[in-house]
Amino acid sequence: MTPRDAERDPAAGRAGGTPQAPAGRWSDLDRPPLDAAALRRGLVRAGALWTGLEVVPRTGSTNSDLVARAAAGKAAEGTVLVAEEQTSGRGRLDRQWSAPARSGLFFSVLLRPAGVPVARWGWLPLLTGVAVATGLSRAAGVDTSLKWPNDLLVTVGGEERKAGGILAERAGTDGVVVGVGLNVSLRADELPVPQAGSLALANAVSTDRDPLLRAVLRSLEDWYGRWRDAEGDPAASGVQETYVAGCATLGRTVRAELPGDRALVGEAVAVDGDGRLVIATPDGAREPVGAGDIVHLRPA
């Protein structure tokens, strides 16, 4: 039985008829709970992007919850919803994402990019990837690279592994909820698949989630502000250049699996102004594919 199982079942762990103390919020001392009050003091202030921050012990999906709140008019731009555990976390195409309680950062933010053409909103998940990577570089000392369109990669034992993902969803006509799931302290025996990773396995200098979350949200506030001030122009804001510099997909031969059992194989050569991946095929053509067109993107 894992610590996570014991936390869910207070009766677990009893032996010889002698009851043990119920598992509680401090049952795994390597994974203390987030300090919501301290996070609010550090992030929510006059003139800042972040207008509210809530930490819940458990939920299905922070994205689903925040989209619902926005639809009901109960969330302002800059609302941050964090969960200590997600039971129905989702990635692109409704792929499932799960991890033990308090082993990662699972949060969603509500953005309302007024003044930015809707056609440029597709840059928000890519911008978030840049923000997470730069924030973690400072706070965790980990070199995080980006797999187009929405994966966060770390190096474990010389091998690139997925440690996180990003999901953006529309919230009404004027909003976008962007969710981030990041494995922080996940141990090797807890990995959902052998190809997964975590900051701990990548030898991060810190796995203290409070400063990590503050660093990531401050970085996101900075990059979102630059992008919004440039009316969503990815070049003028520096988002496109920085994304390209940190994108592990570029320069590699990939196989893009598309709807209708169609596949496109070639070298990933660029990310264009619309955030699409440009693939150079063997016949010399260059074909851009959008995140919404991709079923899978794999090395070829």
N, C-alpha and C positions, 0 to 999 in steps of 0.2 A: 504493500500500500504506500502511495506517495504522500508527501506532506499535503498536497492539494486535496487528496481523497480524505485525509484525516480532518482537514479543516471543514469539509462539507459534512462529515459524520462525527459529531462530538462523542459518540459511543465507541468509535474506532480506537483500536490500540489497547483495549482492556484485556488483561491477561490474568488467569488464575482467579477470576472473580473479583479482582481489586480494581475499582474504577480509577481512571486517571483524570487529571484536569482536562476539561474540554479544550480543544484547539481553538485559538482565537486569532485576533488580528496580528499578534506577535508570534504565532506558532513557528514561523520560519524566520529566524532572526537575521538571516542573510538577506531577507526581502522585507524590510520595514515598509509600512504604508506611506503614501505620499502625504506631505504636510500641506493641506489645501489652504490653510490660513496664510502660511508663509509664502506660498506660490502667488496668492492674490496680492499680498503686500508687495511682492517684487515685480508683478506684471500689470496689475490693474491700477491705472492712475489717470489723472486728468490729461487729456490730449493724446493718450496712447491708443493703439488699435484695440487692445484687449479690454473689453468692457465688463466681462464677468467670467468667472472660472469656477466650475463645480467638479468635484471628484466624487464618483459613486463607487460603491464597493463591487458591484457586479451588474452587468446588463447584457442584452443580446448583442446590440451593435450601437456604438456611439453615433455613427453616421445616421442610422435609421431614427434614433431618438432625436437628434438635432434637426434633421429634416422635418420631422413631425412638429417639433416646437416652432420652427420657422413658419411652417404652414399655418399654425394656429396663432401666429402673431405673438409668440411668447419668447422670442429670441432676437436680440439686436445684433448688428454686425459686431464682430469681435467676441462673441460668446465662445467659450472653450468648454467642452465637455470631455472629461477624462474618466476612464474606468480602470479600476484595479484588475478587473477580469472581464473579458468578453466571451460569451458563450456561443455567439453566432456572428463572429467577425467575418467580414466579407472583403474579397479582393475584386479585381476586374472579373466580369462575366459570372458574378456570384460565387467565385471560388472561396472555399472556407479558410478561415485563419483562426487558429486557436493556440493558446499557450497557458501555462500555469499562472495562477493568480500572482500578481505583483512581480512577475518575471520580466515585464517589458513596459513600454509606453504605448498606450492605446488611447488615442484622443481624436477629437474632431473639432473643427473650427468653422464658424459661419462667416463668410465674406460676402459683401455686397459691393462689387466693383463699379460703382456709379462713375460714369464718364468714360468707361472703357468699352469699346464696341464688343458686342456679344461674340463676334467672330474670333476675338482674341482670348476669350475665356478658356479655351483649350490649353493655354499655357499655364494655367493654375497648378495642375498636378506636376508639371515639369519644374515650375518655379518652386513648389514645395520641396521637390527632390533636392534642388540646389540649396534651399534653406536648411534642410535637415543635414545634408552632407557638410555644409560649412559650419553649422552649429556643433555637430559632433566632433569635427576636426579640432575645434577649440576646447570643448569641454571634456571629451573622452580620449583625445589623442589618437583617434582611429581614422585611417584613410578610407572614407566611404565613397565608393563609385556608384554610378547610376546605370542601370540597365533600362534602355528605352522599352516601354514608356513609363513604367511606374514602380520599378523594383530598386531597392537599396541593397548594395552588395558590400561585404567585408571580406577580408582575406584571412582564412583559417588554414594554417599549415601549408601555405603556399597556394591554396586553392580558393577561387572566388566562390562565395556562398551567399545566398539570399538571407538577409537579416531583417528585412522589412519591406513594406509596400505602402502605396498611396492610392486612395480612391476618392475621386471627386464626383459629386452628384448635384444636380440642379435642385435648388430649393425655391420653388415658386418662379416668378418671372424675373426677379432681380437679385437672386442670391445663389451662392454655391457653397455646399458643405464639403470640406476637404478633410478626409480622415487619414490618419497615419497609424500604422502598427509596426512596432520595432521591438525585436528581441534584445533584451538588455543582459539579464543574468542567466539566461537559459543554459543549462548544462548539457553535455554531450548525450547523456542518457535520456534527456527530455526532448530532443529534437523531433519534430513531427516526421521529417524525412532526413536521410543522411546528408542531403545537399543543402540543408538549412544551416544557418550560423547565428551568432549572437555577438554582442559587443564583448562579453566576457571571454568567449572563445577566440576573439580577435585580439586579446590581450589589451583591452582598454585600460587606461590609467585610472578610470573611475567608472563604477557602475551604480553610483548614487543617483537615483532617478530624479530627485528634486532639482539639482543643478543641471542635469541633462535636459530636463523638460524646459527649464527657464532658458537655457542656451538656445534650444531649438525654436521656441516661440519668439524669442527676441530676434533671432536670425530671420524667421518668417516675417515678422513685422517689418524688418528692414527691407527685405527683398520685395515684399508686397507693396510697400510704400514707393520704392523706386519704380516698379512696374506700373503702378496706378498713376504716379506722377507723369510717366511717359505715355499715358493713355493706352497702356497695354502693348506698346511697341517693344518687342523682345530684344531688338538690337540696341535701341537707344537706352533701355534700362540696364543693359549688360547681362540680362538673364540668358539670352541665347548663347552668347560667347562663353559664359561660365558653365552652362549646361554641357555644351559641346566639349569643353576642356575636361569635364569629369565623367563623360559618357563612355562606359566600357564597351558599348555595342559598336561604336564607330571603328572602322578599319578591320572589321571581322567579316567573314563570310557567314551569312545567316540564311535561315529558311523561314520565310513568313508564311504561316498557314492562314489562309483566307477563307471566308464563307464559301460554300459550294464546292468544297473539296479542292479548291484551287491553291496552289503553292507558288511562291516566288522565291527563287534562290539567287543570291548575288552578294556583293560586298556592300555593307552599310557605309555610305560615304558622307552623309550629311544629315543634319536636322534642319529643315527649312523654316521659313518665317512663319509658317502655320503650325509648327511643332511636329510636322510629319517626318518620318524616317525615310530618307532617300536611299533606295537600293539600286546599285549599278549591276545590271544583269550581264551575263557573258556575251550577249549580242550587241553590247554597247549602249543599250537603253538605260535611262534613269527613271525609275518609277517611285513616286512618293506614296507612302501608305500611312494612313492615320491610325491613331490608337483604337478608334471605333471599328476599324476594318480588320484588325488582327485577332485571330483566335489564339494562336501561339506564335512566339518568336524564339527560335532555337538556333544554336550554332549548327552550321552545316558541315 
